[in-house]
Amino acid sequence: MTAGPVQVLVLGFEEPHFDGSVLAELARLGEAGVVRLVDLLVVGRSDDGSLQTLDGYLDGRGDVAAALLGGEGPGGVSEADTWSLAEVVPERGVAVVALIEHLWAGPLSAALRSAGATMPVETWLSDQDRGLLASLEARRPVDDTGSPRPAPSGSAGHSGQRLR
C-alpha cells in the first residue's frame, strides 16, 4: 500500500528531447520526501493509431505503469472509474506516463479517511485557470505574513454565489 495518493501524469511531446533534467528534479523531490516516482512509461501511436510502448527512451522502466494501465492484477478497476490513455496521447510524437506518489499528502489522506471524507472528484487547474487564480488572489487583501485575510462580516463575499 502506498503512503500517499498516486497521480497518473501524462505528458505529451511532439519532438521529445530528454536531457535528464526532469528525472533529476523528481529525484530531488524524492530525496526531500515530497514525491516518489513509482514508474515511467513512454508510449506512442503505431501506423494504425493504436498505442504501443516505446523502448529506448527510459530503459528499465515502464513495466509497473504498463501493467496498471493495462488492467492487469486482481480485482481490476470498474468501468466507471477508468479513463482511456488512448484519448489523451497525441497523434504524433510520444507521451510519457508518470506514476507519482505524493508522499507529502499521506498524513492528510489518512486524516481525511479517518474523518469519513470521500473524494467525488479530483482535478488539476489548467494553465489558463491558474492565471485566473493568480489574478483573483492578487485582488485579495493579505496580512503582514502574506496570508489572506478573511472578508469582513457583512461584506459582499461568496455567500449565495452561483457556481458552475
C-alpha positions in Angstrom: 0.0 0.0 0.0 1.3 3.5 -0.8 1.6 6.2 1.8 0.1 9.0 -0.3 -2.1 9.4 -3.3 -0.6 8.4 -6.7 -1.1 10.7 -9.6 -1.1 9.5 -13.2 0.6 12.3 -15.1 0.5 12.2 -18.9 2.9 14.5 -20.7 2.8 14.9 -24.5 5.9 15.6 -26.6 5.8 16.5 -30.3 9.6 16.0 -30.5 11.0 14.7 -27.3 14.5 15.6 -26.2 15.0 14.1 -22.9 18.1 15.5 -21.2 17.7 14.1 -17.7 16.6 17.3 -16.1 13.1 16.1 -15.3 14.4 12.9 -13.8 16.9 14.9 -11.7 14.1 17.1 -10.4 12.0 14.1 -9.5 15.0 12.6 -7.7 15.5 15.8 -5.8 11.8 15.9 -4.7 12.1 12.2 -3.7 15.2 12.9 -1.6 13.2 15.7 0.1 10.3 13.3 0.9 7.8 15.2 -1.3 7.1 12.7 -4.0 8.2 9.2 -5.1 8.5 8.3 -8.8 6.7 4.9 -8.9 7.3 4.3 -12.7 7.6 6.0 -16.1 6.2 4.6 -19.4 6.8 6.1 -22.9 4.1 5.4 -25.4 3.4 6.4 -29.0 1.0 5.5 -31.8 1.6 2.9 -34.4 0.7 3.4 -38.0 -2.8 2.1 -37.4 -3.3 4.6 -34.5 -3.1 2.0 -31.7 -0.9 2.7 -28.7 2.4 1.0 -28.2 5.1 1.2 -25.6 8.4 2.6 -26.9 11.8 1.3 -25.9 15.0 3.2 -25.9 13.8 6.3 -24.0 13.7 5.1 -20.4 15.2 1.7 -20.4 14.4 -0.5 -17.4 11.2 1.4 -16.6 7.5 1.1 -17.6 6.5 -2.4 -16.5 4.5 -1.3 -13.5 2.7 1.5 -15.3 2.0 -0.7 -18.3 0.6 -3.4 -16.1 -1.5 -1.0 -14.0 -2.9 0.9 -17.0 -3.3 -2.3 -19.0 -5.7 -3.6 -16.3 -3.6 -6.4 -15.0 -3.9 -7.7 -11.5 -6.6 -9.0 -9.2 -9.8 -7.1 -8.6 -9.5 -4.9 -11.6 -10.9 -1.4 -11.9 -14.6 -0.7 -12.5 -15.5 0.8 -15.9 -16.9 3.9 -14.1 -13.5 4.6 -12.5 -11.4 4.3 -15.7 -10.3 6.8 -18.3 -8.6 6.0 -21.6 -4.9 6.7 -22.1 -5.6 6.5 -25.9 -7.8 9.6 -25.6 -5.0 11.8 -24.2 -1.9 10.6 -26.1 -1.1 12.9 -29.0 -1.5 11.5 -32.5 2.1 12.5 -33.3 5.1 12.4 -31.0 5.1 10.5 -27.8 3.6 10.6 -24.3 5.3 9.9 -21.1 3.1 8.5 -18.4 4.5 9.1 -14.9 3.1 7.4 -11.8 4.0 9.8 -9.0 3.2 9.2 -5.3 2.6 12.4 -3.3 4.3 11.5 -0.1 3.5 14.9 1.5 -0.2 14.1 1.3 0.0 10.7 3.1 -0.9 12.1 6.5 -3.6 14.4 5.1 -5.1 11.4 3.2 -5.1 9.3 6.4 -6.8 12.2 8.4 -9.4 12.6 5.6 -10.2 8.9 5.6 -10.4 8.9 9.4 -12.9 11.8 9.2 -15.0 9.8 6.7 -14.3 12.0 3.8 -14.7 10.8 0.2 -13.3 12.3 -3.0 -16.1 12.6 -5.5 -13.8 14.4 -8.0 -10.1 15.3 -8.2 -8.6 17.5 -10.9 -5.8 20.0 -11.5 -6.3 23.6 -12.7 -5.3 24.3 -16.3 -2.7 26.9 -17.1 -5.5 29.3 -18.1 -7.3 28.7 -14.8 -4.0 29.1 -12.8 -3.7 32.5 -14.5 -7.2 33.4 -13.4 -6.4 32.1 -9.9 -3.3 34.4 -9.7 -5.3 37.4 -10.7 -8.1 36.6 -8.1 -5.5 36.1 -5.4 -3.8 39.4 -6.3 -7.1 41.2 -5.5 -7.5 39.6 -2.1 -6.1 41.6 0.9 -3.3 39.9 2.9 -2.0 40.3 6.4 1.6 41.1 7.4 2.6 37.5 7.0 1.2 37.3 3.4 -1.7 35.1 4.5 -5.1 36.0 3.1 -7.4 38.0 5.4 -11.0 36.9 5.7 -13.6 39.2 4.2 -15.2 41.4 6.8 -18.6 40.2 8.0 -21.4 41.7 6.1 -19.3 42.4 3.0 -20.1 41.0 -0.4 -18.3 37.7 -0.3 -19.1 34.3 -1.8 -22.3 33.7 0.1 -25.1 32.9 -2.4 -22.7 33.0 -5.4 -23.8 30.7 -8.2 -21.2 28.1 -9.2 -20.7 26.2 -12.4 
